[in-house]
């Protein structure tokens, strides 16, 4: 298989490995100092790209879309709430469809004005390339900033499902540019086919994966199968229709997202070992691929700059495209948020009044990412002004990441908008945990049988402790609560047990196999005690 990135003179291998290792090192340093790792990676990549001797990495857009994007999207979908996305489907649709088309047109008009020699169809290609915010950037930065749940739901939901709109606009604009004009109704039909087909494929894959995982009954095998899901869903949607119909293609990204939402929604009904295994696996995948992606964005600078003639006109034009991209989101956000509420009584009754600060934060959080660069790299060579389009797409990607990403915390603090998710979550958890403890005690009484009294009392005490701990966290003050003291002391006891078993292994009293089995039991208990 060809490499994800290539060097002009020869295929890279060690260079790619060094890139991955360097990205992880930078990520580690950024996390240690509590810096935003994605932004640091981009900045470091920009600097490193001009160091003599550093190879010029060139994206292969097709392999980026097949090998890098699907697992990142799938992981994000697994962690997303299907119920929250469904509850906010109308505003997400306005962002994922309406805003993408509006941005495409607004940026296209701007590009045509600042680059008069650029055909309008080619200017629309640029608009379609920069229109969709990137799911990777939104999740990585938004999660770190601790945005309110509804804001994160809108950002993630928008960037997860806006691919179909952007892909359709991109294909229509490219076809018009190279002389294969497409009727507007044909474009609408393509959008419907791409969207519906991707959703159907994603559901089929999700149902099939859930069916298989319920019969594997082994965490390692289930996680191994999970690693194949994003690639299988993407390829099945993108390539599968070709087997039956010529020139028919569904949205692979939508298929991956739908499969991830379905599997994630039903994961609580699986086994605990699978959930623990999946969490560890996908956290590792996320760190590796996100570090690679953001470092690669910065490293593109020298390659892209070498393909164009830098001059004042090009720089001013790229700045105008960047400004249009940012302003288009603001121009769309406020009317799209408040006009439907004004016109529809049903919307006013079903949905809470959006906080103006929340709308502003979402408008400012439209970071672009590697998807924009991959789409720009996929533009056919015969498209007029391709080098200008690629350069402007790079400027928009890097500038939105660095400008909006670094100032987003300041915007949130300046607006003073804070949600009450944590308080509401704690109250809801305490209420449900109380009922869960009662249910556990009831089940204990039903199934107790002939069990020693001290065993029954210990089990009942554990259930009561878990029920009380949630209320204690809700009213936590500066002094240590009984639940916190319990967890701290129990961790110390587990550490002592662990040290003793390791010492016994080192002295030859027990085998490694025995040690690993006991360590897993102790680790699972410590994981149950851990609280973020």
Residue pairs with C-beta under 8 A, 6 or more apart in sequence:
1 63
2 11
2 60
2 63
3 11
3 12
3 13
3 16
3 60
3 63
4 16
4 59
4 60
4 63
4 64
4 67
4 68
5 12
5 16
5 19
5 57
5 58
5 59
5 60
5 296
6 12
6 57
6 58
6 60
7 15
7 55
7 56
7 57
7 58
8 56
8 58
12 55
12 57
15 55
15 57
19 57
19 292
19 295
19 296
19 299
20 288
20 291
20 292
22 48
22 295
23 41
23 291
23 292
23 294
23 295
24 287
24 288
24 291
26 37
26 40
26 41
26 44
26 291
26 295
27 37
27 40
27 41
27 287
27 290
27 291
29 35
29 40
30 36
30 37
30 40
30 41
31 37
36 141
36 144
36 405
36 406
37 140
37 144
37 290
37 291
37 294
38 137
38 140
38 141
38 290
38 294
38 401
38 405
39 141
39 294
39 401
39 402
39 405
39 406
41 291
41 294
41 295
41 297
41 298
42 294
42 295
42 297
42 298
42 398
42 401
42 402
43 298
43 402
44 295
44 298
45 294
45 295
45 296
45 297
45 298
45 299
45 300
45 301
46 298
46 301
46 398
47 298
48 54
48 298
48 299
49 56
49 298
49 299
49 300
49 301
49 302
49 303
50 301
50 302
54 299
54 302
56 302
56 303
56 306
57 296
57 299
57 300
57 303
58 303
58 377
59 296
59 300
59 373
59 374
59 377
60 377
61 374
61 375
61 377
61 378
62 378
64 370
64 374
65 234
65 252
65 371
65 374
66 231
66 234
66 235
67 231
68 289
68 292
68 293
68 370
69 136
69 234
69 253
69 370
69 371
69 374
70 230
70 231
70 233
70 234
70 252
70 253
70 256
71 227
71 230
71 231
71 285
71 289
72 135
72 136
72 285
72 286
72 289
72 290
72 293
73 135
73 160
73 230
73 253
73 256
73 257
73 260
74 229
74 230
74 233
74 256
74 257
74 259
74 260
75 260
75 282
75 285
75 286
76 135
76 136
76 139
76 156
76 160
76 260
77 160
77 256
77 257
77 258
77 259
77 260
77 261
77 264
78 260
78 263
78 264
78 267
78 278
78 282
79 264
80 153
80 156
80 157
80 160
80 260
80 261
80 264
81 153
82 261
82 262
82 264
82 265
83 265
84 149
84 150
84 153
84 157
85 92
85 153
85 156
85 157
85 261
88 150
88 153
88 154
88 157
89 157
90 340
90 347
91 154
91 336
91 337
92 153
92 154
92 157
92 158
92 161
94 336
94 340
95 154
95 157
95 158
95 162
95 336
96 157
96 158
96 159
96 161
96 162
96 165
97 162
97 165
98 332
98 336
99 131
99 158
99 162
99 328
99 329
99 332
99 333
99 336
100 128
100 131
100 132
100 162
100 165
100 166
100 169
101 131
101 165
101 169
102 328
102 331
102 332
103 127
103 130
103 131
103 325
103 328
103 329
103 332
104 124
104 127
104 128
104 131
104 166
104 169
104 173
105 124
105 127
106 127
106 324
106 327
106 328
106 331
107 123
107 126
107 127
107 130
107 131
107 321
107 324
107 325
107 328
108 120
108 123
108 124
108 126
108 127
108 173
109 123
110 320
110 321
110 323
110 324
111 118
111 123
111 126
111 127
111 317
111 321
111 324
111 392
112 118
112 120
112 123
113 320
114 316
114 317
114 320
114 321
115 123
115 317
115 385
115 388
117 385
118 384
118 385
118 388
119 177
119 384
119 385
121 173
121 176
121 177
122 173
122 177
122 383
122 384
122 385
122 389
124 169
124 173
124 176
125 170
125 173
125 174
125 177
125 379
125 383
125 389
126 321
126 388
126 389
126 392
126 393
127 169
127 173
128 166
128 169
128 170
128 173
128 375
129 166
129 170
129 372
129 375
129 376
129 379
129 389
129 393
130 321
130 325
130 368
130 372
130 392
130 393
130 396
130 397
131 162
131 165
131 166
131 169
131 325
132 159
132 162
132 163
132 165
132 166
132 368
132 371
132 372
133 155
133 158
133 159
133 162
133 365
133 366
133 367
133 368
133 369
134 159
134 367
134 368
134 369
134 370
134 371
134 372
135 156
135 159
135 160
135 369
135 371
136 290
136 293
136 369
136 370
136 371
137 159
137 367
137 368
137 369
137 401
137 405
138 155
138 156
138 158
138 159
138 365
138 367
139 156
139 159
140 290
140 294
141 365
141 367
141 405
141 408
142 151
142 152
142 155
142 156
142 365
143 152
145 408
145 409
145 412
147 155
147 361
147 365
147 412
148 358
148 417
148 418
148 419
148 421
149 419
149 421
150 358
150 419
151 358
151 361
151 362
151 365
151 419
154 362
155 362
155 365
160 253
160 257
161 254
161 257
163 251
163 253
163 254
163 371
164 191
164 194
164 195
164 198
164 251
164 253
164 254
165 191
166 375
167 194
167 251
168 187
168 190
168 191
168 194
169 187
170 375
171 182
171 190
172 182
172 187
172 190
174 379
174 380
174 383
175 181
175 182
176 182
177 383
177 384
178 380
178 382
178 383
182 190
193 248
193 250
194 249
194 250
194 251
194 254
195 251
195 254
197 237
197 241
197 248
197 250
197 251
198 237
198 250
198 251
198 252
198 253
198 254
198 255
198 258
199 254
199 255
199 258
200 250
201 233
201 236
201 237
201 240
201 250
201 255
201 258
202 233
202 237
202 254
202 255
202 256
202 257
202 258
202 259
202 261
202 262
203 258
203 259
203 262
205 229
205 232
205 233
205 236
205 255
205 259
206 258
206 259
206 260
206 261
206 262
206 263
207 262
209 225
209 226
209 229
209 259
209 263
210 262
210 263
210 266
212 225
213 222
213 225
213 226
213 270
213 274
214 270
216 222
216 225
217 271
218 273
219 271
219 273
219 274
219 276
219 277
220 277
222 270
222 271
222 274
222 277
222 278
223 274
223 277
223 278
223 281
226 263
226 278
226 281
226 282
227 281
227 285
229 256
229 259
229 260
229 263
230 256
230 259
230 260
233 252
233 255
233 256
233 258
233 259
234 252
234 253
234 255
234 256
235 252
236 255
237 249
237 250
237 251
237 252
237 254
237 255
237 256
238 249
238 250
238 252
240 250
241 248
241 249
241 250
242 248
242 249
267 274
267 275
267 278
268 275
272 524
276 524
276 527
293 369
293 370
294 369
294 370
294 401
296 370
297 369
297 370
297 373
297 397
297 398
297 401
298 398
300 373
300 394
301 394
301 398
304 390
304 391
304 394
305 391
307 387
307 390
307 391
308 314
308 387
308 388
308 390
308 391
314 388
314 391
317 388
317 392
318 391
318 392
318 395
318 396
319 395
321 392
321 395
321 396
322 392
322 395
322 396
322 399
322 400
325 366
325 368
325 396
325 400
326 366
326 400
326 404
329 363
329 366
330 363
333 359
333 362
333 363
334 359
334 363
337 354
337 359
338 354
340 347
341 347
341 348
341 351
341 353
341 354
355 417
357 415
357 416
357 417
358 417
360 411
360 415
360 417
361 408
361 411
361 412
361 415
361 417
364 404
364 407
364 408
364 411
365 404
365 408
366 400
366 404
367 400
367 401
367 404
367 405
368 396
368 397
368 400
368 401
369 397
369 401
370 397
372 393
372 396
372 397
373 393
373 394
373 397
375 393
376 389
376 390
376 393
376 394
377 390
379 386
379 389
379 390
380 386
383 389
426 470
426 473
426 474
427 474
429 470
429 473
429 474
430 470
430 471
430 473
430 474
433 466
433 467
433 469
433 470
434 467
434 470
434 471
436 466
436 467
437 463
437 464
437 466
437 467
438 467
440 463
440 466
441 460
441 463
441 464
444 456
444 459
444 460
444 463
448 456
465 483
465 486
468 482
468 483
469 481
469 483
469 486
472 481
472 482
472 483
472 484
473 481
473 483
473 531
476 484
480 488
487 529
487 531
490 525
490 529
491 526
491 529
494 522
494 525
494 526
497 522
498 519
498 522
501 510
501 515
501 518
501 519
502 515
504 510
504 515
505 511
505 512
505 514
505 515
